[in-house]
Structure formats: structure tokens, C-alpha cells
């Protein structure tokens, strides 16, 4: 199958170039934009902005493929993908969507009514922790906390392991246990009191979320339109700085 894709690539690239030649004479791009991303990115980053994007670019056909396995976007014929900076290959061009963000330990008031809130990281050992198993490698997400230059990984256990961040969120909201969840997923729940942040300033971090695409190919008009559109959404994207980079995010 890989040999077939390699042999067909010049033909496919020729079709792409022909479409781009047409796009260069148009006021607005036309064509299909295929994006691959984990469900969290689809729900938190892209989903809320879809109505505006499609209204602004009515001649772009957008396909969003939710994939938590981090499959190869080139083999899948996707124009671009969205991932955490730590998971992007070095030969990709990356566009920052979200700056460094936190992962926090949280619980529902119903759970805390039955169990005293942990005062220290060590107290997590006595709690029922709802854990996340990564689809891309089958490992369970480590609970890593940082504060004042210190970094500690805390072994936790619990009665429930799930492979979707939003399922973890729902379980925590239901009072099953403590969750370790990215702040963009829980912010509204914390604001309205459905979730309570725990452990003070101790939290984990990810380097940021990026849109990425192969460096060897011309940027299609629909993808360039999407990148430029996302640049205008800094108010929505937590005032993040969006900047094209030709290397893997550090």
C-alpha cells in the first residue's frame, strides 16, 4: 500500500497544484480541507469556530477527522493535523494555536462531601483517581505536578480507567473520583462551581497545541485560509500567540 501511495504521489501533487493555480486567481479559496485531530482539540479548539469559518469561506468543504491515535497525516491524505507540541514530528511545520497550558487535579463537590480534599500530593494515594489511557501508545497518562521549580510524578490508582478526556470529565462530574484534566476542558465547570481545583499551585503543563502540516508541500489555499482565520481568533484561543515555525516546538 505504501508503494502505491509513493507512485501515486506525483499525480496527486499535480492535481493539488492545478487546484492551487485556479485558487491564485480567486478572491476566496475553493476546495476541500481535511484536518485530523484528537477529540479534545475538535471540541475545545475547532468546534466552536466552525460556524464562523464556514460562513466566511462558503466554497471550502471542510472535513474534520477525530483521531486520538496520532496516525500519519501524510498517509491519510490530510492537509494538516492538530497535536500537542511534544507529539509533532521534526519534519513538520507547526502553527501555535494554544500557548503552554495547565493540567489540574479537580473533583466535584459531591465527591469532596464524602472524602476530605487532598492537602498534599501524597494524599492522592488515598483517593479514587479517574485515569486516562492514551490511545496512541496504550499507556496511562502520568500525573505530573510542578510548583516553584519542583517537578514530581505521583503514582495514583482508582476504580476507573477511560480512553477519552471527556469521559474522564463526565466521571469526575458524577462524583466518582478525582480527575487530572486540561484547564481548557474544565474552565467553565470550575467557574460555575461544578468542579473544585485541588492542591493549590501544584499542576502539570503541556507545551501547547499546534496545527501542523508537511514541510515539503505547497500550502493549499483552503489550509492557508484556515491558518489566517485562526490568527484572528486570539480572543477565543486564550489570547494565544500564533506563529509559523519550521521546526518542532520546543
N, C-alpha and C positions, 0 to 999 in steps of 0.2 A: 504493500500500500504506500509506503514511504517513497519507493522508486517511482510509482505512478504520479505522486504529488510533485516530485522533483522534475519529472519530464513535462508535466503539465504547467509548471510554474511560469515559463516564458509566455505561454498562451494566455494564462490568467493575468499576468502582468500587462500584456498587450491590451487586453480588454480594459483593465483599470486605467491605463494611460489614455486610451481612446475616450473613456468617460471623462477623465480629468481635462482632456483637451476641449471637450464640449463645455465643461464647467467653467473654464477660464474665460469664456465669452458670456457668461450669465451673471446677472446681478445676485442671484441666490443659488446655492449649490443644489444639485439634484442627484439622487442615487440612494443606495442602501448603506446604512451604517450599522455594523454588527459589533456589539460590545459584550464581553464576558466579565462577570464579576461575582464575588460572594454575595450571599443573600443580605448580609448586613449592609454592604455598600449599596445594593439595589434599593433597600428600604429606606436607609438613612440619608444617602447622598443623592442618588439619581432619581428615585421615585418621585419625591416632592417637586422636582424641577421639570418633569416630563411635559406637563401641560404647556408650560411657557415655551419650552424648546420646540415642540411640535407646532405650536401656533406661530412661532417666528419663522420656522423653516418647514412649510407645509409640503414641500416637494422631496423632503428626506424621509425615507422609510427606515424607521429605527427598530432594530431587533436587540432586545436585552436578554442575554442568556445567563441564568443564575447557576453558578458552578462553584462549590466550595472545595473542589479537589485540586484547584490550581493547575488545570490542564494546559497544554501548549496552545497559545492563541494562534500561532502560525499554522500548525497542523489543522486547527479547527476553522481556519479561514475567517478569523475575527479581525476586525480593523484595529481593535485596541482592547485592553482589559483594565481592571482596577484591582489593586492589591495593596497590602501593607508594604512599606518600603523595604523591609527585611526580606521579602519574598520575590523581589524582581530580579530577573537575570541581568547580568552586566552589559549584554549587547542591546539592551532596550533603551529607548528614550523615555524619560519619565516626566510627568507634569504633576506638580504637587496640587492635591485637592484639599487635604486637611493637614495642618501642622501637627507636631508631636501632641499626642493626647493621652489621657489617663485611663487606666483600668482600675475600678474601685470595688472594694468589698461592700456589699449592700444587703439589707434584709427588709422584709415587710414588718410593719408594726405588729401584725398577728403573730409572727414568729418570735419577735422580741418580747411579746407579752408572756410567752411560755419559757423563754430562755434569756438569761442575762446577756446583754450585749458584750462582745469580747472587748476587753480593755487593752490587751496586748496581742501581738501576733501569735504568741504561744497559745493563747486562749482558743484560737481557731481549731486546735486539735480536739477540743471537747464539743465542737458543733457539727451539725449535719450540713455539709457543704455540697451544693449542687455543682457538678463539674461538667466541663465541656471537652468532648473528644474531637480533635481536628480531623476533618475528612481527608486532607491532603496526605497525611502520613500515619493516621491512626493513633497518634499519641494523645494523651490527655493534657490539656492546657495547664502549664505550671502556674502556680500563684506566686508571683514575684512582686515584692514590695520595696520601694525606695523612699528614703527620707533623710535629709541632711547629709547627703553623701554616702549613706549606708544602703546596701542592697542585699536583701535576704529572700531566699526561696523557701516557702513554707509548705511542707507536706500536709495535705488535707485529705479528708475522707468523707464519705457520705453515702446515702442510700440511693442516689440517683445520678446517672451519667447520661448526657444528651449530646447530640452532634449538631445542634443548631442554637446559636446565641439567643434567638427569640424564644425558643422553647425553654432555655435556661431562665430567661426573664420571666416568662409566664409561671414557671415553677416557683421562683422566688416570690413573685407577687401573690401566689397562692399560699405562701407561708410555709413551704416545705423546708426551706433552709436558707443558708447564706449563699449569695452568688458573687462571682468575680467578673464584672461586666464593664464594657467600654462606656465612657461617660456620655457619648453621643446617643447611645441606646437608652440610657436611664435618666437623662437630664430632666425631661418633662415629668417623669414619675417621682423624682426627688423633689421637684418644685411643688408638686401638688400633694406631697406627703404620703404617697403610696409606697415609697421606698425611703429607707434611712441609711445615709452613708455611715460607714463604720471605720474605726481605727485612726481617726484624726487625719494627719498628714501622710500616713503611710498609704501608698498606692503604687501601681505599676505604670509603665509607659510603653507606647509604641511610637516609632519614629515618625509616622504619618501615613496617610493614604495617598496613593498616586494612580493616575491614569498613565498607562504605558503602552508603547507600540514599537514594532521593529524599526531599527535604525537604518536598515538597508533599503527601505522602500519610500517612494514619494508619499507625502501625506495626502490622502484623498480629501476632496473638497468637503464632504459631509463630516469627516473627522476634524478637519481644521475648524469648521463651523461650530462643532461641539466644544472643542477646546476654547475657542474665543468666547462662546456663550458662557462656559463655566468661569471664565475670567471675570465676568460681570456679576457673578453671584457670591462675591466675598462676604456680603452681609449675611447670606444664608449659611455659607460654609465657615461659620465661626470666625469671620474676618481673616481667613487663611490667606497666606501669600501664595499665589500660583506662579510658578516659574519653570519654563522649559529647561530641562537638563539632559545632557547627552551621556551621562554616566549614572550608574546605580546610586540611589540615595544612600547617604552615609548614616 
